[in-house]
Amino acid sequence: MNEETFFLYDDKESTETRFVSFMGRNTRFDLAITKTTRHYGKSLVLNMLGSTYAIIGQDDLEEEGYLEHAFNLTEEDAMELREFLAEVV
């Protein structure tokens, strides 16, 4: 890196990551869920099959269309993911 690199932040943090895979009615979910103190305590949820991710808290699960958009899911598939995430985020 050169002397002109300007960092907005450069922090290290210990996190807890849960890897979980489950089959919904139509879709398989392979997730990595990382809990951190960043992002106001929300979890970083990565869908490893779809190469998508979102920062998710309980409030986001209640937002209409959020999971559908973030993970490119149908309404039915998003409902299954929402039900699972409601228990873990």
N, C-alpha and C positions, 0 to 999 in steps of 0.2 A: 504494500500500500504506500501511496505517496503522502507527502506532508499535507496535501490539500484535501485529503479525505475528511469529510465532516460527518460524524455519526450523530444521528438523532438519539440513539441509545445503543448500548452494547452491554447487555446484562447476561448473567448466568443464573439459573434457578434450578433447584431440584424439583422434579415433577413426578406425578404418578400417572402411568399410562396403562390402560386396560385394552387388551386385544380381544375382540369378540366377533364371532361369525354366527349368523343365524339365517335360516331360510324363511322368508315370508311366503305369502300365497303365490306371488308371481316373481319375486326378486330375491336374490341372495345378497346379504349385507356382510361385508368384511370390514369391520370398523376398528380404528384405533382412537380411543377416547383419552385425551390428555387433560388432567386436572392441573391447574396452575393458579397462582394468585394474580396473574396478569388478566387483563380484559375483564376487570370487575368480578373476578371469581368464576367467570363462565368457562366452559370446557371447549377445547379444540377437538372437533370431531372430524376425522378423516375417513372417507369411504375409499378404501384401497382398490376396490374393483373399478370404480368409476373415476378415480383420480380427481375427486372433488372433496372439498372441506368447507367447514363453517365454524364460526365461534358461536356456541349455543348455550343459553341459559334457559331457565323455566319461562321467562317472558318471551323468548324467541319461539318456543314451542307453541305458544298461544297465538302467535302472529299468523294470520291466514296467508297461506301461500309461501311461507318462508322456506320450509323444507323442500317443497316442490321445486322452487326456484334454485335453491342452493345446491341440491343434489340431483336436479334434473329428473324428478320422479313424478309418477302419476299421483293423483289424489289418494287412491287406495294404497299404493306403496308408501307414500308419505305418512299415512295414518298409522301403518304398522311400525314404521321407524319412530314416529312421534310417541307411540305407546311405550316402546322400549326405552327411548331416551328420557321419558318422563320419570322413569325409575332410577336413572343413573347420573343425570346431570344436576 
